[in-house]
């Protein structure tokens, strides 16, 4: 019997979590204060990776699609095992809010040359913690509306890279781990066509040389509201990073992008 690939298993677990949250929400017959609203949105991010991770002297190139990673053997191949993905947010009086996105991934790759081979595995933790201000919601047409939010917060990174470099005469191992925080600013637009269909767009930039040299993100989602408290979402997300470690040879650098389709469910209370 074939083993389930770690990335495929993460999607199955995400779907199970979605169904559990839905059943709990239906069973809970209570109302929160009208002043405070919550959104909980577990999702699966079918991520492709294009990145360089390592030190200035020793780095590993990862260039793999989601399809490649499903059949690549997970953490110890050219693969990814996403352990956690989710979005939560709260807004007070439809004006001041706080949102967070959390992602964890394991990455691996192997690179060969004539005189040496480089094998590496890396883990990546990424979390956005972003207060936002809702400038307003304006009606469009008979049943439509558009909402605009301004975002300003932080993006927390933790990257660990382990490398085995196999030369002809010796095989050194290199292990590096580093964490940093990037300030980020951005905006979010929600365009509701009617009671059922909507489009959500979010984008931002950050880093500014404080944590990384530069980071950016962009997300586009189409939503279908199937229940008063539930909306199905599908779309695409990309997060980019350029961090050269200050040019120091022994400092961990990370540059590239994580990108791919998103599917998920948002529960609103």
N, C-alpha and C positions, 0 to 999 in steps of 0.2 A: 504494500500500500504506500502511495506517495505521501510524503510529509507536506503539510501546508506551509507555504513560504511565509516568513515572518511578516512581510508587508501585507500579504493577503489576509493573514490572521488578524492583523491590526484593524483592517476594514471590517471584518466579521465582528470583532469585539466592539467596534464603534457602533455598528448597527444594533447590536444587542443592548448597549447602553442607551441608545436612542429609544428603543422600544420600552425599556424599563422606566425611563424618565416619563415617557408618555403615559404609561399605565399608572404611575404614581401621581401624575398631575391630574388625571381623570378621577382617581380615587379621593384626592384631597379636595373636599368641598369647603373651601374657604376663600376669602378675598383679602388681598393686601390693601394697605392704605392707597387711596386714589392718588396721593401725592408721590408715592414711590413705586416705580415699575421695574421689573427685572426681566432679563432675557438670558436663557441658558441654551447654548447651541453646540452640542457635540457634532463633529464633522470628520470626514475622511479627506485628507489632502493627498491626491495621487501624484506624488512629487517626483519630478525629474531633477537631477543635480548636475550642474556644471561648475566646478570649483577647483581651486588649488589650495591645499592645506599643508602646512609644514613650516620649517624654518627657512631662512634665506639660503642656507647651504643644502638642505635636504627637504624636498617637498614631494607631495603626491598629487597627481592630477586625477580628478574624478569627473567623468563625463558619461552619464548613464541615464537612459530614459526609465520611466516607471516600469515599463514592460521588461526591460533588461534586468531591473532590480528584483522583480518578483521571482524570476527564475535563476538568480545568481547566487543563492546560498546565504543571503542575509548578511549578518555582521561580518563574517569571515570571508566573504567573497566580494564582488563588486556590488554590494547590496545595501539595502536600507531596511531597518526595522523601526517603524514609527510606533512608539509606545504610548504616546499621549497627544491628543489634539482636541482643542476645545476653545470656545469663545463664551465669555460671560460679560454682562454689563448691567448697570443700574442707572436710572435717571430720576432726578427729583424735580417734581412739578414741571416736567417736560422741558427743563431748561439746563440744569447742571447734571453731568453724568460722568461715569467712570467705566471704561471697558478694558478687557484683557484678553489676549490671545496667547495660548501656550502650545508649544510644539517641542517634541523630542525626537531625535533621529540618530541611528547608528549607520555609519558609512564605511565602506572599505574599497580598496583598489589595489591593483598590481601593475607595475610598470617595469619593463625589461629593456636593457640596452646591451651592447656588445661586451662591455667590461663589468657591468653590475646589474643587479635587479633590485627594485624597491617595492616592498609590500607594506601597505599601511591600513590601519583602521582608525576611525575617528568617531567621536560622539559629539552631537550638537544639541544644545538646549537653547531655545529661543522663546522669549516672552515679552509681549508688549503690555505695558501698563500705562494707560492713556486717559487722563481726564479730558472731557470735551464739553463744549458749550453749544447749545442748540440755538441758533440765531432765529429760527422760526419755521413754521409750516404754512404753506400757502396753497390754497385750493386752485386746481386746474380742471376746467371743464365741469361736468356734472358730478362725477364721483372721484376724480383724481386729485392728487396733491403732491407737493414736492417739499422735502425737508432738507435743511442744510445744517451741518455740524462742523465746528472748528475744533481741531485736535491738537493737543500739545502734551507730550509725556516722555516716556523712556522706553528703550528696547534693551533688554538684558540678554547678554550672550554668555554662553560657556562652551568652549571648544576644547576637546582633548584629542590629541593625535599621537598614535604609537606607530613607529616605523622600524622595520628591519631592512637594513641595507646590506646586500650580499655582494661583496667584492671577491675577487679571485683569492685573496690571501686572508681576509678577515671579514667578519660580519657584525658591525656595530648595531646596537639597538638604540633608538632615540624615542623618548617619551616627553611630550610637552602638554601642559594644560594651562589655560588662561581664561579669565573672565573679564568682561568689561561692560560698560553701560553707555549707550548712545542716547543723546537727546533727539527726539523726533517731533516734527510738526507736520500737519496735514489737514485734510478735509474729507468729509463724507457726505454723499448726496443720496437720498432715498426718493425714488420717483414711483409713486403708487398710481397705477392706471385706473384701478377700480378695487372692489372689495377682495378680489382674488389674486390679481397679478401685480408684481412690482419689480423694479430694478434698483439694485444698491451698488454704488460705486464708492471706493475708498482708495486714497493714495497719500503718500507722504515721503518726505526726505529727512535725513538726519546725519548724525555722526559729527560733521563739521570739525574733524580733527580732535575732538575731545575723547571719544572712545575709539571709533574707527575713523578712517579718513572720510568715508562716505557710505551711507546706507540708504536704500529706497524700498518702497513697497507699493504694490498696486493690486487691487482686488475688484472684480466685477461679478455680480451675482444676479440671477433671475430667481424670483420667489413666487411660489404658489401657496396661498393660504387655504388650507383644507379644513381648518377648525378655528374657532375663536381665539384659541391660545397656541395654535401650531402653524408653522410655515415651512414648507419644503424649499430648500435652496440648491441651486447648481450653478457653477460658474468657474472662474479661473483666478488663481492667486500667484503672485511672484514676489520674492524678497531678494534683494541684491545687497552685496557687501564688498567693500574694498578696504582691507586693513593690512598694511605692510609691516606692522610691528615696529614702527619708528625707524625702519631701515637697519635695525640691529640684527646681526647674524643669528643670535641665539633666541630671538623673540619669535613666538608663534605668529605666523601670518595666515590670513584667510581671505580669499577673494573669489567671487563667483556669484551664482544665483541658484536659488531653489524655486521651482515653478511647476505648476500643474493644475489639473482640474480639481474642483472642490464639490463634494456632495454632503449635505447635512440637513438637520432639522433644527429650527429655532422654536423654543417654547417661551411664550411671553405671559407675564403675570403682573 
